[in-house]
């Protein structure tokens, strides 16, 4: 089988070496398309591929339609909004992600961003400590669990809300499980956002919800920008001069936000949550193993388009 790794931003060499070992020791061929500059190059390369691994590269219907032999595509990472799942399903292509492989990298970034904002972006002035403050985890998945675990080391009080996770599971980790999202925001000095972007969640983080946060509240978003109602965010920051917003996914209106609220807002230059050597390697190796297991025994454990 021809397994294509197509990455505008390539995996690290150590990750490629590991992927190659997994793929070739299982009798498959590994082909690389790295640092490509136009989608036509991806379309050409995928034409005879049996499997495809991407990072943040967009696998559109156009790409899928050109892939005559493709049987599986794996997004090396947790988010998968760069995959056209409907197009994959239409051609009986299994689509997967690699959940959990970059979770620690994102979780560490959350705490780093919190400290950064608490200490006035490391500028002069009196900052605040995290100890004793209340941290809300909005969505208690792989990343949320790790954020909570790390935050315990800062002696923070931790609350969580996730309608898809049993309260008993959350409480077993020593975390206070709240009954609804309003309770989470109204009781926490900080909220760390980890919900996916879908029809139910897009623009769900709005003025009404954020305005429930206590004085000096701070929202940390390492999820997706689409879940934020950006117009409401401006309104909130205008009306609540105590509130802060820090994000790993720059809003569409970032220039306006920076101009108006510079000291109270920060966005990374690009999404950096998974940008660690360890996450890079882990996600790449996981993608290779999932493809090998799929061809070997039909394993579809992480299939997205079921």
C-alpha positions as CSV (number, residue, x, y, z in Angstrom):
1,X,0.0,0.0,0.0
2,X,1.2,3.5,-0.7
3,X,1.0,5.7,2.4
4,X,1.3,9.4,1.6
5,X,2.4,12.0,4.3
6,X,1.3,15.4,2.9
7,X,2.3,18.3,5.1
8,X,2.7,21.9,4.3
9,X,4.5,22.1,7.6
10,X,6.5,18.9,7.8
11,X,6.9,16.6,10.7
12,X,10.2,16.7,12.5
13,X,12.9,14.3,11.1
14,X,12.7,12.1,14.1
15,X,9.0,11.7,13.6
16,X,9.4,10.9,9.9
17,X,12.1,8.3,10.8
18,X,9.7,6.7,13.2
19,X,6.8,6.7,10.8
20,X,9.0,5.2,8.0
21,X,10.0,2.4,10.4
22,X,6.4,1.6,11.2
23,X,5.2,1.8,7.6
24,X,8.0,-0.1,5.9
25,X,8.4,-2.8,8.5
26,X,4.7,-3.6,7.8
27,X,5.4,-4.0,4.1
28,X,4.0,-0.7,2.9
29,X,5.5,2.2,0.9
30,X,6.0,5.6,2.4
31,X,5.8,8.7,0.2
32,X,6.4,12.3,1.3
33,X,4.9,15.6,0.1
34,X,6.4,18.3,2.2
35,X,6.3,22.1,2.1
36,X,4.0,22.0,-0.9
37,X,2.8,25.5,-2.0
38,X,-0.4,24.7,-4.0
39,X,-3.3,22.3,-3.6
40,X,-2.6,21.0,-7.1
41,X,0.5,19.3,-5.8
42,X,-1.5,17.5,-3.1
43,X,-4.2,16.5,-5.7
44,X,-1.5,15.1,-7.9
45,X,0.3,13.2,-5.1
46,X,-2.9,11.7,-3.6
47,X,-4.2,10.3,-6.9
48,X,-2.7,6.8,-6.4
49,X,-2.3,6.8,-2.6
50,X,-4.0,4.1,-0.5
51,X,-3.7,6.1,2.7
52,X,-3.1,9.8,3.6
53,X,-1.7,11.4,6.7
54,X,-2.0,15.2,7.1
55,X,-1.6,17.7,9.9
56,X,-3.5,21.0,9.4
57,X,-3.7,20.5,5.7
58,X,-7.2,20.8,4.2
59,X,-8.6,17.5,2.8
60,X,-11.4,19.0,0.7
61,X,-13.9,17.3,-1.6
62,X,-11.7,18.3,-4.5
63,X,-8.8,16.4,-2.9
64,X,-11.0,13.4,-2.0
65,X,-12.4,13.2,-5.5
66,X,-8.9,13.0,-7.0
67,X,-7.9,10.2,-4.7
68,X,-9.0,7.2,-6.7
69,X,-7.5,4.5,-4.5
70,X,-7.7,6.2,-1.1
71,X,-9.1,4.0,1.7
72,X,-8.1,5.9,4.9
73,X,-7.1,9.5,5.8
74,X,-5.7,10.3,9.2
75,X,-5.4,13.8,10.7
76,X,-2.3,13.7,13.0
77,X,-3.8,15.7,15.8
78,X,-7.1,16.0,17.7
79,X,-9.0,18.7,15.7
80,X,-10.4,17.4,12.4
81,X,-12.3,20.4,10.9
82,X,-9.8,20.3,8.1
83,X,-11.2,17.0,6.9
84,X,-14.4,16.9,4.7
85,X,-16.0,14.0,6.4
86,X,-19.0,13.9,4.1
87,X,-16.8,13.7,1.1
88,X,-14.9,10.8,2.8
89,X,-18.1,9.0,3.6
90,X,-19.3,9.4,0.1
91,X,-16.3,7.5,-1.2
92,X,-16.2,5.0,1.6
93,X,-13.0,6.4,2.9
94,X,-12.3,6.0,6.7
95,X,-11.4,9.3,8.3
96,X,-9.6,9.3,11.7
97,X,-7.8,11.7,14.0
98,X,-5.2,10.9,16.7
99,X,-6.9,12.0,20.0
100,X,-4.8,12.5,23.0
101,X,-1.4,12.7,21.3
102,X,-1.0,16.5,21.7
103,X,-3.1,16.9,24.9
104,X,-0.2,17.5,27.3
105,X,1.3,20.2,25.0
106,X,-2.0,22.0,24.9
107,X,-2.6,21.6,28.6
108,X,0.8,23.1,29.4
109,X,0.1,26.0,27.1
110,X,-3.1,26.8,29.0
111,X,-1.2,27.2,32.3
112,X,1.5,29.2,30.5
113,X,-1.1,31.6,29.1
114,X,-2.8,32.0,32.4
115,X,0.5,32.9,34.1
116,X,1.4,35.3,31.2
117,X,-1.8,37.2,31.6
118,X,-1.7,37.1,35.4
119,X,1.7,38.8,35.3
120,X,0.7,41.6,33.0
121,X,2.3,39.9,30.0
122,X,5.6,40.0,31.9
123,X,5.5,43.8,31.9
124,X,6.0,46.0,34.9
125,X,3.2,46.2,37.5
126,X,1.7,44.1,40.2
127,X,0.3,40.8,39.0
128,X,-1.7,38.0,40.6
129,X,-1.0,34.4,41.6
130,X,-3.0,31.3,40.6
131,X,-2.9,29.8,44.0
132,X,-6.4,29.6,45.6
133,X,-8.2,30.8,42.5
134,X,-11.1,28.9,40.8
135,X,-10.5,27.4,37.4
136,X,-13.3,26.1,35.3
137,X,-12.8,23.4,32.7
138,X,-15.3,23.7,29.9
139,X,-15.3,20.2,28.4
140,X,-13.6,17.4,30.4
141,X,-11.9,15.5,27.6
142,X,-8.2,14.6,27.2
143,X,-6.9,18.2,27.4
144,X,-9.4,19.3,30.0
145,X,-8.3,16.4,32.3
146,X,-4.6,17.3,31.9
147,X,-5.3,21.0,32.5
148,X,-7.0,20.1,35.8
149,X,-4.2,17.8,36.8
150,X,-1.5,20.4,36.2
151,X,-3.6,23.2,37.9
152,X,-3.8,21.1,41.0
153,X,-0.1,21.6,41.4
154,X,-0.8,25.4,41.5
155,X,-3.2,24.7,44.4
156,X,-6.2,26.0,42.4
157,X,-9.8,25.1,43.1
158,X,-11.1,23.3,40.0
159,X,-14.6,22.9,38.6
160,X,-15.7,21.2,35.4
161,X,-18.7,21.0,33.1
162,X,-19.2,18.4,30.4
163,X,-22.6,17.1,29.5
164,X,-21.0,14.0,27.9
165,X,-19.0,13.0,31.0
166,X,-20.6,11.5,34.1
167,X,-20.4,13.7,37.1
168,X,-19.0,10.7,39.0
169,X,-16.1,10.4,36.6
170,X,-15.2,14.1,37.1
171,X,-15.6,13.9,40.9
172,X,-13.4,10.8,41.0
173,X,-10.5,13.0,39.8
174,X,-11.1,15.3,42.8
175,X,-12.8,17.9,40.6
176,X,-16.1,19.6,41.4
177,X,-18.6,18.8,38.7
178,X,-21.2,21.5,38.1
179,X,-24.7,20.9,36.7
180,X,-24.7,23.5,33.9
181,X,-22.5,25.8,32.0
182,X,-23.8,28.9,33.7
183,X,-22.7,27.6,37.1
184,X,-19.2,27.0,35.7
185,X,-18.8,30.6,34.4
186,X,-20.4,32.3,37.3
187,X,-18.2,30.6,39.8
188,X,-14.8,30.6,38.2
189,X,-12.0,33.3,38.0
190,X,-10.7,31.5,34.9
191,X,-12.4,29.3,32.4
192,X,-10.3,27.1,30.1
193,X,-12.3,26.3,26.9
194,X,-12.0,22.9,25.2
195,X,-15.2,22.4,23.3
196,X,-15.2,21.4,19.6
197,X,-16.6,23.7,16.9
198,X,-19.9,22.3,15.6
199,X,-23.4,23.4,14.9
200,X,-24.3,23.4,18.5
201,X,-21.2,25.2,19.9
202,X,-20.4,27.8,17.2
203,X,-20.8,31.3,18.8
204,X,-22.1,29.6,22.0
205,X,-19.5,31.5,24.1
206,X,-21.4,34.8,24.1
207,X,-21.9,38.0,26.1
208,X,-24.6,36.5,28.3
209,X,-22.4,33.6,29.3
210,X,-19.1,35.5,29.7
211,X,-20.7,38.3,31.7
212,X,-21.5,35.8,34.4
213,X,-17.8,35.5,35.3
214,X,-16.7,37.2,38.5
215,X,-14.7,40.4,38.7
216,X,-11.3,40.0,37.0
217,X,-12.3,37.0,35.1
218,X,-10.2,35.5,32.3
219,X,-11.2,33.2,29.4
220,X,-8.5,30.9,27.9
221,X,-9.3,29.5,24.5
222,X,-7.1,26.7,23.1
223,X,-10.1,25.2,21.2
224,X,-11.5,26.9,18.1
225,X,-12.2,30.5,17.3
226,X,-15.6,29.7,15.8
227,X,-17.0,28.9,19.3
228,X,-16.6,32.5,20.3
229,X,-19.2,35.1,19.4
230,X,-16.6,37.8,18.3
231,X,-19.1,40.7,18.3
232,X,-20.2,39.7,21.8
233,X,-16.6,39.5,22.9
234,X,-16.0,43.2,21.9
235,X,-19.2,44.2,23.7
236,X,-18.1,42.3,26.8
237,X,-14.6,43.8,26.9
238,X,-16.1,47.3,26.4
239,X,-18.6,46.9,29.2
240,X,-16.4,44.8,31.5
241,X,-13.0,46.6,31.8
242,X,-11.9,43.9,34.4
243,X,-12.2,41.0,31.9
244,X,-9.4,39.4,30.0
245,X,-9.3,37.1,26.9
246,X,-6.3,35.0,25.9
247,X,-6.4,32.6,23.0
248,X,-4.3,30.2,20.9
249,X,-6.6,30.8,18.0
250,X,-6.6,34.4,16.9
251,X,-10.1,35.9,16.3
252,X,-11.1,37.2,12.9
253,X,-11.3,40.7,14.5
254,X,-7.9,40.4,16.3
255,X,-6.6,43.8,15.0
256,X,-9.7,45.6,16.4
257,X,-9.4,43.8,19.7
258,X,-5.7,44.6,20.1
259,X,-6.3,48.2,19.2
260,X,-9.1,48.6,21.8
261,X,-8.0,46.2,24.6
262,X,-4.3,45.6,24.2
263,X,-3.5,45.0,27.9
264,X,-6.5,42.6,28.3
265,X,-6.2,40.5,25.3
266,X,-3.5,38.2,23.8
267,X,-3.5,35.8,20.8
268,X,-0.6,33.7,19.7
269,X,0.8,34.4,16.3
270,X,-0.6,31.1,15.1
271,X,-2.1,28.1,16.7
272,X,0.8,26.7,18.9
273,X,-1.0,24.3,21.2
274,X,0.4,21.2,19.6
275,X,3.7,22.8,18.5
276,X,6.1,20.8,20.7
277,X,8.6,18.2,19.5
278,X,6.9,15.6,21.7
279,X,3.4,16.2,20.3
280,X,4.7,16.3,16.8
281,X,6.3,12.9,17.2
282,X,3.5,11.3,19.1
283,X,0.8,12.3,16.6
284,X,2.8,11.2,13.6
285,X,3.6,7.8,15.1
286,X,0.0,7.3,16.2
287,X,-1.2,8.1,12.7
288,X,1.2,5.6,11.1
289,X,0.2,2.9,13.6
290,X,-3.5,3.5,13.0
291,X,-3.1,3.1,9.3
292,X,-1.0,-0.1,9.7
293,X,-3.6,-1.6,12.0
294,X,-6.4,-0.6,9.7
295,X,-4.8,-2.4,6.8
296,X,-3.8,-5.4,9.0
297,X,-7.0,-6.1,10.8
298,X,-9.6,-3.5,9.9
299,X,-9.1,-1.5,13.1
300,X,-11.3,1.6,13.0
301,X,-11.1,2.6,16.6
302,X,-10.7,6.3,16.0
303,X,-13.0,6.6,12.9
304,X,-14.8,9.9,12.8
305,X,-17.3,9.3,10.0
306,X,-19.1,6.3,11.4
